[in-house]
Amino acid sequence: GSVNALGTGAVTSSGGSLRVGSVITLPQLTINGAVTLSSDIRTSGAQIYNGTVSLGDSITLNAGTSSVTFNGNVGHVGITYANYVAQHSSSNIYNLTVLADTVNINADVTTFGTQTYGSNSALANVVIGDNGSNGTVRTLISEDPAITFWGTINDATANTHDLMLRSVAYVANQTPTVSINGDVGAIKPLKTLTVVTGLQDTGVAPIFADISQTQYLGEITLAGNITTLGNQEYTANQITVGTSTAEDYTLT
């Protein structure tokens, strides 16, 4: 309830909960250990979480003209489809919105709902990297589904990281989408880019976000130029390229 309630040092948490008054803006916040955030957290300086962070169904991270960095996985990665169904109503992140000048994605991101980076009025530069121990393949998965980038996407180190974007419908009457509303690799190209929309495979023991091969589903929108060192692969029912004419758009 006070801007000085936590002092100036780091907070040590062992699975505790933190709630901050709705009118409070802390000067900064560092938490070491697992924590559950039970309210919005506003700071005038940096927020650093060195441990597992548990949240509600949806979250908006707003850093204004500063940066947001993910150094650990967001959500469940590599689970089976049966596990996804069992946990679909639990307190996992549903929608994730990140508003910042720079968004550093150094780990994988999985949401049960939408992922949005930047907005159409505040563009973000998304930088794809790693945390030094999790390899060079970054996977973003939305099931129930949309992934949207407002702004640019670049590699942290040119020609190094593979980016996989998977927007997967839970039921056939949904339209999964991936929208990239800016240039990719204009400053530092990715190594490869794979963009997939489709319907979740519900066959024999599939992995979460495996795509059914029986039909194409969903839409991909590519509004800028795309530059990679290696392959680019796009799978959807409909792919919209460029903002006006094909001559304005290049894939290299």
C-alpha distance (Angstrom), angle and dihedral (degrees) to the residues before:
residue distance angle dihedral
G1 . . .
S2 3.83 . .
V3 3.80 132.2 .
N4 3.83 87.8 -130.9
A5 3.81 97.2 44.0
L6 3.82 94.7 105.0
G7 3.80 96.8 39.5
T8 3.79 121.4 -142.8
G9 3.82 101.3 -66.1
A10 3.80 132.3 83.0
V11 3.79 121.6 -76.2
T12 3.81 115.8 -127.6
S13 3.80 113.8 -148.0
S14 3.80 132.5 -178.6
G15 3.79 100.8 -168.5
G16 3.82 93.9 -45.2
S17 3.80 129.3 146.4
L18 3.79 128.8 -116.2
R19 3.78 125.3 -157.8
V20 3.81 122.4 176.1
G21 3.79 124.8 -164.9
S22 3.81 114.7 -98.8
V23 3.82 94.0 -117.5
I24 3.81 95.6 44.9
T25 3.81 123.7 106.8
L26 3.79 110.5 -173.8
P27 3.82 119.5 -148.1
Q28 3.83 90.3 -126.2
L29 3.80 139.7 -32.7
T30 3.82 133.7 -142.6
I31 3.81 119.6 174.6
N32 3.80 123.1 -173.2
G33 3.79 114.2 -161.0
A34 3.79 136.4 15.3
V35 3.80 116.0 -33.6
T36 3.80 140.2 171.0
L37 3.81 115.2 -140.1
S38 3.81 108.4 -144.1
S39 3.81 98.0 179.7
D40 3.77 143.0 20.6
I41 3.81 112.4 -67.9
R42 3.80 118.8 -145.5
T43 3.80 124.1 -176.2
S44 3.78 135.0 169.1
G45 3.82 89.4 -147.0
A46 3.80 136.0 34.1
Q47 3.80 126.6 -40.2
I48 3.84 114.0 -150.6
Y49 3.81 124.3 -178.3
N50 3.82 115.3 -169.9
G51 3.79 98.4 -175.1
T52 3.79 144.3 28.9
V53 3.81 112.9 -38.7
S54 3.81 119.6 -158.1
L55 3.79 119.0 -159.5
G56 3.76 142.9 173.1
D57 3.82 126.4 -90.2
S58 3.84 94.8 -75.7
I59 3.78 134.1 25.4
T60 3.78 137.8 -172.2
L61 3.81 118.1 -162.2
N62 3.80 110.3 -162.8
A63 3.80 116.6 -176.1
G64 3.80 95.3 159.6
T65 3.80 109.0 -153.6
S66 3.82 92.8 -8.3
S67 3.81 130.2 78.1
V68 3.80 141.0 -89.4
T69 3.82 119.6 -151.9
F70 3.82 128.1 -166.3
N71 3.81 110.6 -161.8
G72 3.82 95.5 163.5
N73 3.78 134.2 46.4
V74 3.79 119.1 -78.1
G75 3.81 112.7 -144.4
H76 3.79 128.8 -18.2
V77 3.80 116.7 -30.9
G78 3.80 126.5 -168.4
I79 3.81 96.9 6.8
T80 3.79 125.1 145.9
Y81 3.78 122.5 -102.8
A82 3.82 90.1 -114.1
N83 3.79 89.6 55.6
Y84 3.80 89.9 50.0
V85 3.81 91.5 53.4
A86 3.80 91.2 48.3
Q87 3.81 92.5 52.2
H88 3.80 99.3 35.8
S89 3.80 93.6 107.4
S90 3.81 96.6 40.6
S91 3.79 125.6 103.1
N92 3.80 97.4 -81.7
I93 3.78 121.7 133.2
Y94 3.78 111.2 -81.1
N95 3.81 107.4 176.7
L96 3.81 121.6 19.3
T97 3.81 122.7 -166.9
V98 3.80 120.9 179.7
L99 3.81 119.3 -169.7
A100 3.81 115.4 -174.7
D101 3.78 141.9 114.8
T102 3.82 89.1 -111.6
V103 3.81 128.1 23.2
N104 3.82 113.9 -168.7
I105 3.81 110.3 -159.4
N106 3.81 105.8 -167.9
A107 3.82 96.8 156.5
D108 3.81 139.6 32.9
V109 3.81 123.4 -73.2
T110 3.82 124.4 -152.6
T111 3.81 123.8 176.3
F112 3.78 133.5 173.4
G113 3.83 87.6 -138.8
T114 3.77 139.4 19.2
Q115 3.79 130.5 -23.8
T116 3.81 117.9 -154.8
Y117 3.78 125.9 179.2
G118 3.81 114.5 -167.5
S119 3.79 123.8 -22.0
N120 3.78 136.8 -105.2
S121 3.82 88.3 -99.1
A122 3.83 98.1 40.2
L123 3.79 113.3 40.0
A124 3.80 121.9 -154.1
N125 3.79 132.1 -152.7
V126 3.81 106.0 -137.1
V127 3.81 113.4 -156.6
I128 3.81 118.7 -162.1
G129 3.80 115.0 -148.6
D130 3.82 144.0 126.2
N131 3.79 139.0 -108.9
G132 3.80 95.1 -119.0
S133 3.80 96.6 -97.6
N134 3.82 108.1 48.8
G135 3.79 102.6 71.1
T136 3.78 130.4 -116.8
V137 3.82 102.1 -75.5
R138 3.81 114.6 97.4
T139 3.80 119.2 -168.9
L140 3.81 126.0 -167.4
I141 3.82 115.3 -170.2
S142 3.80 129.6 -175.1
E143 3.79 118.9 -180.0
D144 3.81 112.3 -175.5
P145 3.50 76.6 37.6
A146 3.79 156.3 -117.2
I147 3.81 135.3 99.9
T148 3.81 115.8 -168.5
F149 3.80 130.5 -178.6
W150 3.80 119.5 -167.2
G151 3.78 103.4 -168.7
T152 3.79 135.3 7.9
I153 3.80 136.3 -29.6
N154 3.81 121.9 -149.0
D155 3.78 138.4 166.5
A156 3.81 118.5 -106.4
T157 3.82 86.5 -136.1
A158 3.78 114.6 22.4
N159 3.82 116.9 -103.2
T160 3.82 93.6 0.9
H161 3.81 113.2 100.9
D162 3.81 132.0 62.6
L163 3.81 113.6 -143.8
M164 3.82 120.4 -157.1
L165 3.82 119.1 -172.2
R166 3.82 115.7 -170.5
S167 3.81 122.6 -179.7
V168 3.78 107.4 -179.5
A169 3.81 128.1 -176.8
Y170 3.78 118.8 -133.1
V171 3.82 92.2 -154.1
A172 3.81 131.7 22.8
N173 3.84 96.2 -112.4
Q174 3.81 92.0 64.5
T175 3.81 123.2 90.6
P176 3.81 110.5 -140.9
T177 3.81 113.3 -153.3
V178 3.78 141.0 -169.7
S179 3.82 115.7 -168.5
I180 3.81 122.7 -175.1
N181 3.81 107.2 -173.9
G182 3.78 99.1 -177.5
D183 3.80 144.2 37.4
V184 3.80 120.4 -61.0
G185 3.79 118.5 -147.6
A186 3.78 97.4 -1.9
I187 3.83 90.8 134.8
K188 3.82 102.5 21.0
P189 3.83 116.1 7.6
L190 3.78 122.0 -137.3
K191 3.79 118.2 -120.5
T192 3.83 92.1 -123.7
L193 3.81 137.8 -12.2
T194 3.81 126.0 -150.7
V195 3.83 120.3 -177.9
V196 3.81 119.9 -176.9
T197 3.80 134.6 174.6
G198 3.79 123.4 178.5
L199 3.80 150.6 109.5
Q200 3.80 121.4 -57.9
D201 3.80 112.3 -103.6
T202 3.83 107.7 -122.5
G203 3.81 96.6 -178.3
V204 3.79 126.6 112.4
A205 3.85 109.8 -21.5
P206 3.82 97.9 -38.5
I207 3.78 123.3 -175.8
F208 3.79 118.9 -110.4
A209 3.83 108.8 -85.9
D210 3.80 95.4 16.4
I211 3.79 106.3 147.0
S212 3.80 122.7 -125.1
Q213 3.80 110.4 -119.7
T214 3.81 93.6 -152.9
Q215 3.82 96.7 84.7
Y216 3.80 143.0 5.5
L217 3.80 116.0 -116.0
G218 3.78 136.3 173.9
E219 3.78 141.6 26.6
I220 3.80 135.5 -88.9
T221 3.82 120.5 -161.4
L222 3.82 119.6 -165.2
A223 3.79 109.9 -176.3
G224 3.81 99.7 169.2
N225 3.77 141.8 40.0
I226 3.82 118.5 -71.0
T227 3.83 122.2 -148.2
T228 3.82 123.9 -179.8
L229 3.79 135.7 158.8
G230 3.80 93.4 -132.4
N231 3.79 139.2 14.4
Q232 3.78 129.4 -16.9
E233 3.80 117.9 -158.5
Y234 3.82 126.9 -175.0
T235 3.82 124.8 -176.4
A236 3.83 122.2 180.0
N237 3.78 143.0 111.9
Q238 3.80 90.8 -106.0
I239 3.82 130.5 20.3
T240 3.79 119.6 -168.5
V241 3.80 114.0 -162.2
G242 3.80 126.7 -163.4
T243 3.78 132.4 -7.8
S244 3.79 99.9 -98.9
T245 3.80 119.9 -6.7
A246 3.77 133.6 3.7
E247 3.81 89.5 -114.8
D248 3.82 89.2 67.2
Y249 3.77 93.6 59.7
T250 3.79 135.1 68.2
L251 3.80 137.1 -176.9
T252 3.81 114.0 -160.5
